[in-house]
């Protein structure tokens, strides 16, 4: 996997982590209501959950690719369409008046961060959609390790950064007020990436 391909993967993973949702809400809540370390611990645990999802997805897609390239191609097409639909969902989603930090949680930050990643089935669908664009028959062990570690590290680092910023510069208020704008921007980028992937698949 060359740097250009990896940078595409990293960008998509970063956008996925940045999109507002229950994981972001948990990190902000723990950081504000407990302390910065609590938020960082939850962020690291969330990254571990992502690591497990990424591992399962890579093994699953590798199995499918070895047994049926046609099925794998269909997964690639549906994965690209999924990105476009996800982008449209973000783009046209109505304003949500719910505060981003209003979530009921327990006191165990590590377990919270891990569980909120594991119990979200959309993450598995997300990884299938994304990884189907980056796995090929010639992928070696190093490529697979990169595929697994990239989203895990980005996820943990991003949410750790959120925990630090929230407890230092009041990022919670900014994210709450600008949530709709952030979602629309991420939606546009997802649509563009999805359309580019569809075009590439059709022309290949």
Beta strands, then each sheet from edge to edge (+ up, - down):
end
